[in-house]
């Protein structure tokens, strides 16, 4: 017999869980269909301060504080080792929170999914959605679970299937971002050297000529390290993801100086073709959430933030539409417009990041005008910047435009500097990694 719900959510990641928790707290009947069994490995481990208020509303902040490292800011550096910019969220203009979290996603996602259950959502893991059919009253979801075919009926369907974007694929809505055909390889390491105190909590982003690296402290001893480059660069190398990552790290003295005691404790993962946006993010009976709506790039750690933000807002729109159907069109249009605005804001930063002039200005900002504080504000998740932030951002982009034509900041070579000392090669010995909190 087909079961009926107010809302069926496809996907149990952060965005789907945020929507499920909000709707369940409002007394709605909610079903979450998650393809995988949690915990499972996932990337997107460095969160933004803009998510902290969301965690409060969802009721999970205390659980996260008990488990994960507090993040105080970020360091942007160049591979030559001569330029870097450290910024702390507490120093930004109109920053939503002075801190955020670094998380092990297998644990973080499971905490959210379990919390959705606790709030009253019905959750099926290892449930594979095969089709969704819509009519004027809602949608019928076909899926397999426990080896059997099943269906569920929802007045509204929320697509939170991540970069698979079930509805985007079904309706042919996905469009790649021109010029952002990137590929990433990454893994977890134990015993990577790091600074003491607050500086040891900073995410470290290191820019090279044709690639950039991340170094994210996940626990007092574990760190996530990855590299992002053009897909064509990876293909031309003709190496496995493991070979590519190990050689890419070994070529960077600014990374290797921290790797003398390091041991890799996970397999090397790879991901590509992840930059896209759907031409539509809403329909009469459906909305897209987070990565299912679109994903830009991992560089500024916006993925989880945008998933949580859109999950909350989609849930609020659907909750009102369930009670007041005549407002549905207006609510869904406003939701989609807001998603587009947030994506456009970060897309401008991402496109800039991959240009030479952007990084030359970024690591040499004019502090007297408070440019770092304005950039800090946006990268912390301030989605409604006031004029004192907006005019500084406009000035920053003006300086970037000038820099491309008439350099006013030092030109950067963006090639690795010489080794500062001899290194003992890191031992790469994958070991069993606990995924339980």
VOPAGU-2260 file (C-alpha; in pm, 1 decimal, decimal comma):
REM VOPAGU-2260
SITE   aa  ch    i         X         Y         Z
SITE  UNK   A    0       0,0       0,0       0,0
SITE  UNK   A    1     133,3     342,3     -96,7
SITE  UNK   A    2     210,0     567,6     200,2
SITE  UNK   A    3     127,7     937,1     184,8
SITE  UNK   A    4     332,0    1225,0     326,2
SITE  UNK   A    5     322,0    1600,8     324,0
SITE  UNK   A    6     677,5    1609,4     188,1
SITE  UNK   A    7     907,8    1345,2      41,8
SITE  UNK   A    8    1275,2    1444,6      47,4
SITE  UNK   A    9    1514,0    1276,6    -193,7
SITE  UNK   A   10    1851,8    1262,8     -17,8
SITE  UNK   A   11    1961,0    1269,1     345,5
SITE  UNK   A   12    2264,2    1496,8     327,9
SITE  UNK   A   13    2285,8    1830,6     515,1
SITE  UNK   A   14    2030,1    2009,7     297,0
SITE  UNK   A   15    1778,8    1726,7     303,9
SITE  UNK   A   16    1820,5    1685,2     678,8
SITE  UNK   A   17    1779,8    2058,3     744,2
SITE  UNK   A   18    1452,2    2055,2     550,0
SITE  UNK   A   19    1334,9    1736,2     721,1
SITE  UNK   A   20    1409,4    1870,2    1069,6
SITE  UNK   A   21    1231,8    2201,6    1009,6
SITE  UNK   A   22     924,3    2036,3     858,6
SITE  UNK   A   23     905,8    1764,1    1122,8
SITE  UNK   A   24     924,4    2028,9    1395,1
SITE  UNK   A   25     630,2    2200,8    1225,7
SITE  UNK   A   26     430,3    1879,5    1260,6
SITE  UNK   A   27     451,5    1775,7     895,5
SITE  UNK   A   28     466,1    1414,5     781,2
SITE  UNK   A   29     810,3    1378,4     623,3
SITE  UNK   A   30     986,0    1092,0     445,2
SITE  UNK   A   31    1359,2    1102,7     369,0
SITE  UNK   A   32    1492,3     860,1     108,1
SITE  UNK   A   33    1871,3     828,0     128,4
SITE  UNK   A   34    2057,5     618,5    -126,8
SITE  UNK   A   35    2350,7     524,3      99,4
SITE  UNK   A   36    2396,3     379,5     445,9
SITE  UNK   A   37    2541,8     630,2     693,9
SITE  UNK   A   38    2815,7     684,4     797,6
SITE  UNK   A   39    2995,5     712,6     461,6
SITE  UNK   A   40    3292,8     913,5     339,9
SITE  UNK   A   41    3212,4    1258,4     204,8
SITE  UNK   A   42    3405,7    1572,5     118,2
SITE  UNK   A   43    3306,6    1929,2     211,0
SITE  UNK   A   44    3459,1    1936,5     555,8
SITE  UNK   A   45    3519,5    2303,4     637,5
SITE  UNK   A   46    3204,5    2493,7     729,6
SITE  UNK   A   47    3120,1    2864,3     736,1
SITE  UNK   A   48    3007,7    3083,2    1029,8
SITE  UNK   A   49    2687,4    3151,0     838,2
SITE  UNK   A   50    2572,6    2799,3     930,2
SITE  UNK   A   51    2602,8    2841,5    1307,6
SITE  UNK   A   52    2263,1    3006,6    1355,8
SITE  UNK   A   53    2112,8    2731,0    1141,8
SITE  UNK   A   54    2257,5    2468,8    1376,0
SITE  UNK   A   55    2092,7    2653,6    1665,1
SITE  UNK   A   56    1754,5    2646,6    1492,4
SITE  UNK   A   57    1793,0    2279,7    1402,8
SITE  UNK   A   58    1889,3    2198,1    1761,0
SITE  UNK   A   59    2221,3    2029,4    1679,6
SITE  UNK   A   60    2480,2    2292,5    1767,9
SITE  UNK   A   61    2557,3    2144,0    2108,0
SITE  UNK   A   62    2608,2    1799,1    1955,9
SITE  UNK   A   63    2849,7    1943,3    1699,4
SITE  UNK   A   64    3043,0    2143,7    1959,2
SITE  UNK   A   65    3102,0    1825,5    2156,7
SITE  UNK   A   66    3248,5    1647,1    1856,0
SITE  UNK   A   67    3425,2    1879,7    1612,3
SITE  UNK   A   68    3711,1    2130,1    1594,5
SITE  UNK   A   69    3623,9    2499,0    1614,3
SITE  UNK   A   70    3731,2    2690,5    1302,9
SITE  UNK   A   71    3843,8    3050,3    1357,0
SITE  UNK   A   72    3930,2    3156,0    1003,6
SITE  UNK   A   73    4148,5    3079,3     703,7
SITE  UNK   A   74    4490,8    3128,5     552,3
SITE  UNK   A   75    4530,4    3194,1     180,3
SITE  UNK   A   76    4887,8    3132,1      65,4
SITE  UNK   A   77    5088,2    3090,1    -254,9
SITE  UNK   A   78    5301,3    2788,3    -343,0
SITE  UNK   A   79    5611,8    3005,7    -365,0
SITE  UNK   A   80    5582,6    3056,4      10,5
SITE  UNK   A   81    5632,0    3434,2      -9,3
SITE  UNK   A   82    5274,1    3557,1      22,2
SITE  UNK   A   83    4988,1    3470,4     252,3
SITE  UNK   A   84    4683,4    3629,2     407,1
SITE  UNK   A   85    4538,1    3509,0     736,1
SITE  UNK   A   86    4195,4    3625,0     835,5
SITE  UNK   A   87    3991,2    3551,9    1143,6
SITE  UNK   A   88    3614,0    3556,1    1127,6
SITE  UNK   A   89    3588,6    3766,3    1443,9
SITE  UNK   A   90    3762,0    4052,0    1259,0
SITE  UNK   A   91    3519,3    4060,6     965,6
SITE  UNK   A   92    3247,0    4316,0     902,3
SITE  UNK   A   93    2897,9    4194,7     996,8
SITE  UNK   A   94    3014,1    3833,9    1024,0
SITE  UNK   A   95    2729,0    3600,3    1130,6
SITE  UNK   A   96    2946,5    3422,6    1389,2
SITE  UNK   A   97    3311,1    3446,9    1500,5
SITE  UNK   A   98    3361,5    3072,6    1452,9
SITE  UNK   A   99    3252,0    2770,4    1252,0
SITE  UNK   A  100    3340,0    2398,6    1248,9
SITE  UNK   A  101    3572,5    2164,2    1064,4
SITE  UNK   A  102    3392,5    1830,9    1042,6
SITE  UNK   A  103    3447,2    1471,1     946,0
SITE  UNK   A  104    3155,7    1446,7     710,2
SITE  UNK   A  105    3077,9    1081,7     778,8
SITE  UNK   A  106    3009,3    1174,6    1141,1
SITE  UNK   A  107    2856,1    1516,5    1074,0
SITE  UNK   A  108    2604,5    1383,8     823,0
SITE  UNK   A  109    2507,3    1095,4    1049,5
SITE  UNK   A  110    2446,7    1334,5    1340,4
SITE  UNK   A  111    2208,6    1536,9    1122,0
SITE  UNK   A  112    2029,6    1230,4     983,6
SITE  UNK   A  113    1982,7    1079,4    1328,8
SITE  UNK   A  114    1857,1    1415,6    1453,1
SITE  UNK   A  115    1601,1    1424,3    1170,7
SITE  UNK   A  116    1473,7    1087,2    1293,4
SITE  UNK   A  117    1459,7    1214,0    1649,8
SITE  UNK   A  118    1252,0    1510,6    1535,1
SITE  UNK   A  119     993,8    1281,2    1376,3
SITE  UNK   A  120    1098,8    1238,7    1013,5
SITE  UNK   A  121    1072,6     889,5     867,7
SITE  UNK   A  122    1408,6     791,5     717,7
SITE  UNK   A  123    1487,3     507,2     477,1
SITE  UNK   A  124    1857,7     447,9     413,6
SITE  UNK   A  125    1981,3     247,1     115,2
SITE  UNK   A  126    1666,4     352,4     -68,3
SITE  UNK   A  127    1727,8     409,1    -439,7
SITE  UNK   A  128    1485,7     644,1    -612,5
SITE  UNK   A  129    1406,2     525,1    -965,3
SITE  UNK   A  130    1141,3     773,3   -1078,6
SITE  UNK   A  131     916,0    1060,6    -974,1
SITE  UNK   A  132     587,4    1137,6   -1146,0
SITE  UNK   A  133     406,0    1464,7   -1084,0
SITE  UNK   A  134      46,0    1572,9   -1112,7
SITE  UNK   A  135    -152,3    1871,2    -991,2
SITE  UNK   A  136    -176,9    1734,2    -637,5
SITE  UNK   A  137     181,9    1625,3    -573,4
SITE  UNK   A  138     436,6    1364,2    -672,1
SITE  UNK   A  139     465,7     986,2    -661,9
SITE  UNK   A  140     814,1     856,2    -588,8
SITE  UNK   A  141     916,5     509,7    -701,2
SITE  UNK   A  142    1210,4     354,2    -516,5
SITE  UNK   A  143    1367,9      28,2    -411,6
SITE  UNK   A  144    1434,2     -50,9     -47,4
SITE  UNK   A  145    1535,6    -377,5     119,8
SITE  UNK   A  146    1538,2    -537,5    -223,6
SITE  UNK   A  147    1174,6    -453,0    -292,1
SITE  UNK   A  148    1002,5    -192,1    -506,3
SITE  UNK   A  149     792,9      67,0    -326,1
SITE  UNK   A  150     616,3     397,8    -382,8
SITE  UNK   A  151     549,7     700,2    -166,9
SITE  UNK   A  152     320,0     991,1    -229,1
SITE  UNK   A  153     408,0    1348,3    -129,0
SITE  UNK   A  154     219,4    1673,7    -166,5
SITE  UNK   A  155     563,5    1822,1    -236,0
SITE  UNK   A  156     896,2    1671,4    -338,7
SITE  UNK   A  157    1229,3    1821,1    -232,8
SITE  UNK   A  158    1530,1    1713,4    -436,8
SITE  UNK   A  159    1836,3    1701,1    -211,0
SITE  UNK   A  160    2023,2    1434,6    -409,6
SITE  UNK   A  161    2344,8    1635,8    -427,5
SITE  UNK   A  162    2538,8    1656,9    -751,0
SITE  UNK   A  163    2338,4    1364,6    -891,2
SITE  UNK   A  164    2049,0    1614,5    -905,4
SITE  UNK   A  165    1776,6    1359,2    -973,0
SITE  UNK   A  166    1517,0    1607,4   -1100,1
SITE  UNK   A  167    1774,2    1818,3   -1281,0
SITE  UNK   A  168    1880,6    1508,3   -1473,3
SITE  UNK   A  169    1524,5    1387,0   -1525,4
SITE  UNK   A  170    1411,6    1720,8   -1672,4
SITE  UNK   A  171    1736,8    1799,3   -1856,3
SITE  UNK   A  172    1801,7    2118,3   -1656,9
SITE  UNK   A  173    2171,8    2082,9   -1568,5
SITE  UNK   A  174    2415,9    2318,7   -1739,0
SITE  UNK   A  175    2791,3    2327,3   -1668,1
SITE  UNK   A  176    2967,5    2651,8   -1582,6
SITE  UNK   A  177    3193,9    2747,3   -1874,1
SITE  UNK   A  178    3559,2    2750,7   -1771,2
SITE  UNK   A  179    3504,4    2558,1   -1445,7
SITE  UNK   A  180    3572,4    2205,9   -1566,5
SITE  UNK   A  181    3774,3    2105,2   -1259,4
SITE  UNK   A  182    3895,0    1780,4   -1106,0
SITE  UNK   A  183    3997,3    1711,8    -746,9
SITE  UNK   A  184    4182,8    1433,3    -563,7
SITE  UNK   A  185    4198,9    1413,2    -184,4
SITE  UNK   A  186    4257,3    1197,5     121,5
SITE  UNK   A  187    4295,2    1210,2     501,3
SITE  UNK   A  188    4632,2    1211,2     677,2
SITE  UNK   A  189    4741,2    1165,8    1036,0
SITE  UNK   A  190    5017,0    1365,7    1208,0
SITE  UNK   A  191    5052,8    1655,0     964,6
SITE  UNK   A  192    5239,5    1932,8    1145,5
SITE  UNK   A  193    5035,3    2243,4    1220,8
SITE  UNK   A  194    5060,9    2566,6    1416,6
SITE  UNK   A  195    4970,6    2583,8    1784,0
SITE  UNK   A  196    4654,8    2743,8    1922,2
SITE  UNK   A  197    4396,4    2923,3    1709,5
SITE  UNK   A  198    4623,8    2933,4    1403,9
SITE  UNK   A  199    4620,8    2555,5    1402,1
SITE  UNK   A  200    4245,2    2564,0    1335,6
SITE  UNK   A  201    4270,1    2769,3    1015,3
SITE  UNK   A  202    4187,6    2606,1     685,6
SITE  UNK   A  203    4492,7    2653,4     464,8
SITE  UNK   A  204    4432,4    2717,5      93,6
SITE  UNK   A  205    4744,9    2725,6    -122,7
SITE  UNK   A  206    4735,1    2868,4    -474,7
SITE  UNK   A  207    4964,4    2751,1    -752,9
SITE  UNK   A  208    4981,0    2841,6   -1119,0
SITE  UNK   A  209    4752,5    2569,0   -1250,4
SITE  UNK   A  210    4616,2    2417,2    -929,2
SITE  UNK   A  211    4535,6    2484,2    -565,4
SITE  UNK   A  212    4552,2    2277,4    -249,0
SITE  UNK   A  213    4346,7    2259,4      69,1
SITE  UNK   A  214    4465,1    2155,9     414,7
SITE  UNK   A  215    4179,1    2118,7     664,1
SITE  UNK   A  216    4239,3    2018,3    1028,4
SITE  UNK   A  217    3968,0    1766,5    1117,4
SITE  UNK   A  218    4081,8    1644,8    1459,5
SITE  UNK   A  219    4383,8    1721,8    1678,3
SITE  UNK   A  220    4581,4    1473,8    1465,3
SITE  UNK   A  221    4398,2    1426,7    1135,1
SITE  UNK   A  222    4396,5    1653,8     830,4
SITE  UNK   A  223    4218,5    1651,6     494,9
SITE  UNK   A  224    4448,1    1736,9     203,3
SITE  UNK   A  225    4338,9    1775,6    -157,4
SITE  UNK   A  226    4433,6    1935,7    -486,4
SITE  UNK   A  227    4210,4    2090,1    -754,0
SITE  UNK   A  228    4310,0    2144,0   -1115,2
SITE  UNK   A  229    4159,7    2151,9   -1464,6
SITE  UNK   A  230    4025,4    1814,1   -1570,7
SITE  UNK   A  231    4251,6    1833,5   -1875,1
SITE  UNK   A  232    4557,0    1868,5   -1648,4
SITE  UNK   A  233    4468,1    1548,4   -1465,2
SITE  UNK   A  234    4403,0    1357,3   -1787,7
SITE  UNK   A  235    4732,2    1468,7   -1944,4
SITE  UNK   A  236    4923,0    1341,5   -1640,3
SITE  UNK   A  237    4804,6     983,8   -1710,9
SITE  UNK   A  238    4831,9     894,5   -1344,2
SITE  UNK   A  239    4597,9     731,5   -1096,3
SITE  UNK   A  240    4439,5     964,8    -837,4
SITE  UNK   A  241    4674,3     819,2    -574,0
SITE  UNK   A  242    4985,6     878,1    -784,5
SITE  UNK   A  243    4874,2    1227,0    -879,2
SITE  UNK   A  244    4799,9    1337,4    -523,2
SITE  UNK   A  245    5121,4    1200,8    -375,4
SITE  UNK   A  246    5335,5    1357,0    -649,9
SITE  UNK   A  247    5147,7    1687,9    -635,3
SITE  UNK   A  248    5208,3    1713,5    -260,3
SITE  UNK   A  249    5573,7    1611,5    -295,3
SITE  UNK   A  250    5630,2    1895,6    -545,0
SITE  UNK   A  251    5520,2    2163,3    -295,2
SITE  UNK   A  252    5774,9    2261,6     -28,6
SITE  UNK   A  253    5513,8    2471,1     155,4
SITE  UNK   A  254    5313,7    2151,0     207,3
SITE  UNK   A  255    5598,1    1902,3     242,0
SITE  UNK   A  256    5754,0    2094,2     529,0
SITE  UNK   A  257    5452,9    1979,9     731,8
SITE  UNK   A  258    5448,0    1618,6     610,9
SITE  UNK   A  259    5761,9    1464,9     763,9
SITE  UNK   A  260    5555,7    1258,2    1013,2
SITE  UNK   A  261    5240,2    1221,6     805,8
SITE  UNK   A  262    5063,1     895,8     727,0
SITE  UNK   A  263    4772,8     862,6     486,4
SITE  UNK   A  264    4482,2     682,4     654,5
SITE  UNK   A  265    4218,6     672,4     381,6
SITE  UNK   A  266    4215,8     578,1      17,9
SITE  UNK   A  267    4260,4     861,7    -230,8
SITE  UNK   A  268    3926,2     986,3    -361,0
SITE  UNK   A  269    3857,5    1175,5    -682,6
SITE  UNK   A  270    3574,3    1394,2    -809,3
SITE  UNK   A  271    3519,7    1587,0   -1131,7
SITE  UNK   A  272    3260,7    1757,7   -1349,9
SITE  UNK   A  273    3096,8    1906,0   -1041,9
SITE  UNK   A  274    3046,0    2269,8   -1145,0
SITE  UNK   A  275    2697,3    2328,5   -1282,0
SITE  UNK   A  276    2364,6    2497,8   -1221,0
SITE  UNK   A  277    2010,8    2398,7   -1311,0
SITE  UNK   A  278    1820,6    2634,3   -1536,9
SITE  UNK   A  279    1521,6    2590,4   -1305,7
SITE  UNK   A  280    1519,5    2507,4    -936,1
SITE  UNK   A  281    1146,4    2486,1    -872,1
SITE  UNK   A  282     826,0    2354,5   -1019,2
SITE  UNK   A  283     463,4    2346,9    -917,5
SITE  UNK   A  284     520,9    2063,4    -671,8
SITE  UNK   A  285     897,7    2049,8    -625,7
SITE  UNK   A  286    1204,5    2241,8    -515,8
SITE  UNK   A  287    1576,6    2168,7    -544,6
SITE  UNK   A  288    1805,3    2200,8    -242,2
SITE  UNK   A  289    2180,0    2258,1    -215,0
SITE  UNK   A  290    2404,2    2075,6    -461,2
SITE  UNK   A  291    2098,5    1936,6    -638,6
SITE  UNK   A  292    2021,7    2294,6    -745,9
SITE  UNK   A  293    2382,2    2367,7    -839,4
SITE  UNK   A  294    2741,8    2348,2    -723,4
SITE  UNK   A  295    3012,7    2598,7    -806,1
SITE  UNK   A  296    3351,5    2495,1    -666,9
SITE  UNK   A  297    3502,8    2371,6    -338,8
SITE  UNK   A  298    3745,5    2662,8    -301,7
SITE  UNK   A  299    3553,2    2879,3     -53,4
SITE  UNK   A  300    3379,4    2594,5     134,1
SITE  UNK   A  301    3031,8    2714,4      42,4
SITE  UNK   A  302    2872,6    2378,2     -41,8
SITE  UNK   A  303    2740,6    2272,5     299,8
SITE  UNK   A  304    2650,2    2631,2     388,2
SITE  UNK   A  305    2435,1    2668,5      75,8
SITE  UNK   A  306    2279,4    2326,2     133,5
SITE  UNK   A  307    2175,4    2414,1     487,8
SITE  UNK   A  308    2056,6    2760,2     386,1
SITE  UNK   A  309    1846,7    2632,9      96,3
SITE  UNK   A  310    1718,9    2336,8     298,7
SITE  UNK   A  311    1583,4    2568,4     566,2
SITE  UNK   A  312    1430,2    2811,7     318,9
SITE  UNK   A  313    1276,1    2538,7     105,1
SITE  UNK   A  314    1119,9    2383,8     414,8
SITE  UNK   A  315     970,9    2715,7     525,6
SITE  UNK   A  316     830,7    2780,6     176,6
SITE  UNK   A  317     673,2    2434,4     156,2
SITE  UNK   A  318     537,6    2456,1     510,7
SITE  UNK   A  319     349,9    2775,1     423,9
SITE  UNK   A  320     234,8    2634,7      88,6
SITE  UNK   A  321      84,1    2332,3     263,7
SITE  UNK   A  322    -131,1    2563,9     471,2
SITE  UNK   A  323    -186,0    2840,6     217,2
SITE  UNK   A  324    -167,9    2688,2    -133,5
SITE  UNK   A  325    -248,5    3019,2    -305,3
SITE  UNK   A  326      88,3    3154,4    -193,7
SITE  UNK   A  327     286,3    2866,5    -344,0
SITE  UNK   A  328     386,8    3031,4    -671,0
SITE  UNK   A  329     508,0    3347,4    -502,0
SITE  UNK   A  330     698,3    3152,2    -235,0
SITE  UNK   A  331     868,0    2918,3    -481,6
SITE  UNK   A  332     967,9    3203,4    -711,7
SITE  UNK   A  333    1116,3    3393,5    -417,8
SITE  UNK   A  334    1304,1    3081,9    -308,1
SITE  UNK   A  335    1455,4    3028,9    -652,0
SITE  UNK   A  336    1547,7    3396,7    -686,5
SITE  UNK   A  337    1729,5    3385,2    -353,4
SITE  UNK   A  338    1920,6    3070,8    -453,8
SITE  UNK   A  339    2028,1    3235,7    -777,8
SITE  UNK   A  340    2145,9    3549,1    -596,4
SITE  UNK   A  341    2356,7    3353,3    -348,0
SITE  UNK   A  342    2510,1    3143,0    -624,8
SITE  UNK   A  343    2590,7    3451,5    -831,4
SITE  UNK   A  344    2762,6    3613,5    -534,2
SITE  UNK   A  345    2997,6    3317,7    -488,2
SITE  UNK   A  346    3036,2    3249,0    -859,1
SITE  UNK   A  347    3202,5    3589,1    -899,0
SITE  UNK   A  348    3452,2    3503,1    -626,1
SITE  UNK   A  349    3522,5    3159,6    -775,1
SITE  UNK   A  350    3577,5    3286,3   -1128,4
SITE  UNK   A  351    3809,7    3549,9    -988,2
SITE  UNK   A  352    4003,6    3291,4    -785,7
SITE  UNK   A  353    4114,7    3117,1   -1104,1
SITE  UNK   A  354    4269,5    3433,8   -1250,8
SITE  UNK   A  355    4623,2    3557,4   -1188,5
SITE  UNK   A  356    4523,7    3913,2   -1101,1
SITE  UNK   A  357    4269,2    3804,8    -840,7
SITE  UNK   A  358    4517,8    3612,4    -628,6
SITE  UNK   A  359    4778,7    3889,4    -666,4
SITE  UNK   A  360    4535,2    4136,8    -513,3
SITE  UNK   A  361    4383,2    3885,9    -271,8
SITE  UNK   A  362    4708,9    3818,4     -86,7
SITE  UNK   A  363    4814,1    4185,3    -102,0
SITE  UNK   A  364    4497,5    4371,1       1,7
SITE  UNK   A  365    4490,7    4735,3     106,7
SITE  UNK   A  366    4424,3    4702,3     477,9
SITE  UNK   A  367    4372,3    5072,6     534,1
SITE  UNK   A  368    4043,6    5053,8     346,1
SITE  UNK   A  369    3925,5    4743,8     528,4
SITE  UNK   A  370    3913,6    4526,2     216,8
SITE  UNK   A  371    4008,6    4203,6     400,8
SITE  UNK   A  372    3725,5    4262,1     648,9
SITE  UNK   A  373    3472,5    4291,8     365,1
SITE  UNK   A  374    3602,3    3980,2     190,3
SITE  UNK   A  375    3601,9    3804,4     527,5
SITE  UNK   A  376    3235,0    3893,9     568,9
SITE  UNK   A  377    3123,4    3729,5     244,0
SITE  UNK   A  378    3343,6    3423,1     287,4
SITE  UNK   A  379    3196,7    3380,2     635,4
SITE  UNK   A  380    2846,6    3355,3     490,1
SITE  UNK   A  381    2706,7    3709,6     509,4
SITE  UNK   A  382    2440,8    3687,4     240,0
SITE  UNK   A  383    2292,1    4033,1     292,6
SITE  UNK   A  384    2593,7    4264,7     308,2
SITE  UNK   A  385    2530,8    4620,7     413,3
SITE  UNK   A  386    2666,9    4918,3     221,9
SITE  UNK   A  387    2991,0    4929,0     423,2
SITE  UNK   A  388    3067,8    4579,1     293,9
SITE  UNK   A  389    2934,8    4627,4     -59,3
SITE  UNK   A  390    3140,8    4937,6    -145,1
SITE  UNK   A  391    3458,5    4765,2     -28,5
SITE  UNK   A  392    3380,3    4462,8    -246,3
SITE  UNK   A  393    3324,6    4691,3    -544,4
SITE  UNK   A  394    3657,9    4858,0    -473,3
SITE  UNK   A  395    3827,4    4518,8    -445,5
SITE  UNK   A  396    3697,9    4413,0    -787,4
SITE  UNK   A  397    3801,5    4748,8    -932,2
SITE  UNK   A  398    4155,0    4691,9    -804,3
SITE  UNK   A  399    4150,5    4341,5    -957,4
SITE  UNK   A  400    4042,5    4491,3   -1291,4
SITE  UNK   A  401    4324,7    4744,7   -1276,3
SITE  UNK   A  402    4575,8    4479,0   -1172,0
SITE  UNK   A  403    4507,5    4281,1   -1489,4
SITE  UNK   A  404    4606,1    4581,0   -1702,4
SITE  UNK   A  405    4844,0    4787,2   -1492,4
SITE  UNK   A  406    4997,0    4598,8   -1198,7
SITE  UNK   A  407    4964,6    4787,1    -873,4
SITE  UNK   A  408    5042,5    4479,2    -662,9
SITE  UNK   A  409    5353,2    4259,7    -705,4
SITE  UNK   A  410    5327,0    4007,4    -984,6
SITE  UNK   A  411    5341,0    3648,6    -859,8
SITE  UNK   A  412    5520,6    3361,1   -1026,9
SITE  UNK   A  413    5298,3    3100,3    -856,9
SITE  UNK   A  414    5552,7    2822,0    -894,7
SITE  UNK   A  415    5687,7    2618,6    -600,5
SITE  UNK   A  416    5975,8    2774,0    -413,0
SITE  UNK   A  417    6295,0    2582,7    -329,7
SITE  UNK   A  418    6286,1    2328,7     -45,9
SITE  UNK   A  419    6369,5    2489,1     288,4
SITE  UNK   A  420    6527,1    2170,3     419,3
SITE  UNK   A  421    6565,4    1805,0     337,6
SITE  UNK   A  422    6254,5    1595,0     387,1
SITE  UNK   A  423    6192,1    1243,2     497,9
SITE  UNK   A  424    5924,0    1109,0     261,3
SITE  UNK   A  425    5587,5    1069,4     429,6
SITE  UNK   A  426    5476,8     712,6     489,0
SITE  UNK   A  427    5157,0     635,5     306,3
SITE  UNK   A  428    5001,9     345,9     494,0
SITE  UNK   A  429    4621,5     335,6     478,9
SITE  UNK   A  430    4476,4     207,6     803,0
SITE  UNK   A  431    4126,8     141,4     929,9
SITE  UNK   A  432    3951,2     465,6    1017,6
SITE  UNK   A  433    3668,9     478,7    1267,1
SITE  UNK   A  434    3360,2     658,0    1137,7
SITE  UNK   A  435    3170,8     653,9    1463,7
SITE  UNK   A  436    3152,1     965,9    1687,8
